[in-house]
């Protein structure tokens, strides 16, 4: 159906290294799919690159005392090298600070601007009079209205995880000068997403029912609430300048600028033919992303492309959920992560083990967990004991009985024929799984081929019949070696480094994909190379070292937390007396749409029934908290959060790792019971 395949992977943000969550969610699935298509002989371009604009970059630069360009140069090069070492086969890995990207993004904006696709809107934003500049949300800090932590940002509290807006902060200050910001009017351009509501509803809800449930469901949730205009510019010096008169000091908002990076990177790779990949209907465009990017790639970017009018739309967006680490959410700010470059340095020649484990345990339908013990078990029990063991036995027995030459296949027994018949079935099931983006299932089917070979050798026991029937031994080993050659094909997308070793042992090139399932890949008399182990067992000491490293991070986080959150200043009894803290009952709870961390709670205070919005969805599901008695500060001034009036603050305890738990009475109390 398609003449060519354009594969993109989310552009990682260049303010830190790549960790295993990024790999499991985006880059390993994208690489598997690209390798698979190339094996089939398809025309494929796999696009990658660094996202290098936005406020977090400027904050990182300010903290480090360097320029934003220094920050992105450091992490762009680190990420690019790490991906290369893991075998991620980008056709290009570029960046959004490149001249080609700046030209492409500016031209994209200008066409929409000239075509009247934007609306102009003036709004009030915080302004630093000492620094003479408007402040992005991250440049405003203050006291979090949820957990009372100082140093919360204008968009999020890093301690409790609550999503915030600058006007919610208590005692807001500029992160640049420390002065109190004032509100000033500023003009910006907005993409009126509401004008594309009908198009997106038809295109997604009717036209792409085959999309993964989590993707389709999140899109439907956004569309059901009704789309609103979204700013495409902001007051900042770091980014792509807005290319219109009167826009000095304004740049393209990073969410608008970054996805255009897919186009500019293709343009940089193929300057003479890039339009064929982005404007021809016979190109299939597939975006690989994490769930936090679904709205941008399924709703916002398609609306941008539709507004432009010249580009194709994505055919599929197989987003994954999140990967946790040792039962806890990955956190770059708390350094609770396994960084790819460190893994590659500390566990050399284990690239395929990481690729295997992250695919076998990928968060395809729900959040999943990585543990070092599971990593060890999968290596030792699956890669070593199943795949490696089968290949080694087939190779060693052929070396022993036939001097390393592929023996002649003789009469086939019924069992041989049954085994041969399973090969095309495995291929059929494998192809269906991988083409519907179920990579875990595809990997299992590929490993089923090695399980089949292992069982075949165990059942036929050629080492036992070698003294009486060498013709039978020859048939068994020929068929076993043919399975090994099939493994070279089917496992190539998943374990590329190991398949290089296997092909070297078999002394062959990678057979064509259409040969998968056949048993004539190795000719009689073909000389094999010397056997070697595909994988080695990982000992307890290696795993313990990695676990201790995580524990050390945890201790460091606890120490840092004690530094960051010192005891607050002494207050008088009268100050405490002003607080009205009561035991209340949560009568209903639900997630706040378009957020990952907010819950909307309906509480019975014994006085009235009211609503509280709290950033605790990371720690509690709605059903976990409904019906519980909790403690709430009920005389806190009401604030609007995501358009919902929140009347009070639920009280929580937070440990050094950031985990939060409810404060609850030890026995049932009357709703409205005072605390104090």
PyMOL commands that set and color helices and strands:
alter all, ss='L'
color gray80, all
select helices_A, chain A and resi 20-39+55-64+68-86+99-114+137-139+166-168+193-206+213-225+254-269+274-279+291-308+340-346+351-360+372-402+414-435+439-460+462-465+470-490+496-506+513-515+540-564+573-577+622-625
alter helices_A, ss='H'
color red, helices_A
select strands_A, chain A and resi 4-9+12-13+43-51+92-95+118-128+133-134+140-143+152-153+170-174+182-191+230-231+233-235+250-252+283-288+323-325+328-329+368-370+581-591+599-604+609-614+629-633+639-641+644-646+649-650+652-654+660-662+674-675
alter strands_A, ss='S'
color yellow, strands_A
deselect
rebuild
show_as cartoon
